[in-house]
Amino acid sequence: MSGGPVYRRATPADAQMLCALMSDPAVFGGLLQLPYPSADAWRKRLEEQVLQPAALHLLALDAHGATPAVIGSAGIHPIGPSQRQKHVGGMGICVAPAWQRRGVGSELVRRLLDWADNWAGYLRVELQVYTDNVAALALYRKFGFDREGTLRAHALRDGRFVDSHFMARLHPRQPQVDVTH
């Protein structure tokens, strides 16, 4: 895809670009994050992610302008420290408004699920999405996510409590033992 976005793992040096993406009201309004993020907080978060082998944070970059810009961010991370849930990853994603419905979200999710299925050993990937985010719901369904429930008054968004769907996807082809002689 010549001229399209560049995809790569996030590093602490990306903190300022991620902060710019997450500061866009059209982006943070769809996330469970607060407005006005700080670059220092993002840098610290990215430094911690580098040390997590069971986590992957990918970026989509528009690297064809004068200065590169993060146009999408997506990640999978362990949902907690419990040994009994090591097979479960939580996923989050956002795409800059100008790049939505142009395949960036699909490519980020495809890459994350390939990593989760074929390299990280996740059996289950789960996420939360606002019930009125029609485009995101369609994207997740396209990749096999099913709605498991609705979380009522789950988040405060723009001064109102809103509902979210809890969705999950099980590995479509659980890994098998390859016995060769």
ABEGO torsion letter per residue (X at the ends): XBGBBBBBBBBAAAAAAAAAAAABAAAAAABABBBGBBAAAAAAAAAAAAABAABBBBBBBBAABABBBBABBBBBBBAEABAAAAABBBBBBBBBAAABGAGAAAAAAAAAAAAAAAAAGBABBBBBBBAABAAAAAAAAAAGBBBAEBBBGABBBGGBBBBBBBBBBBBABBBBBBBBX
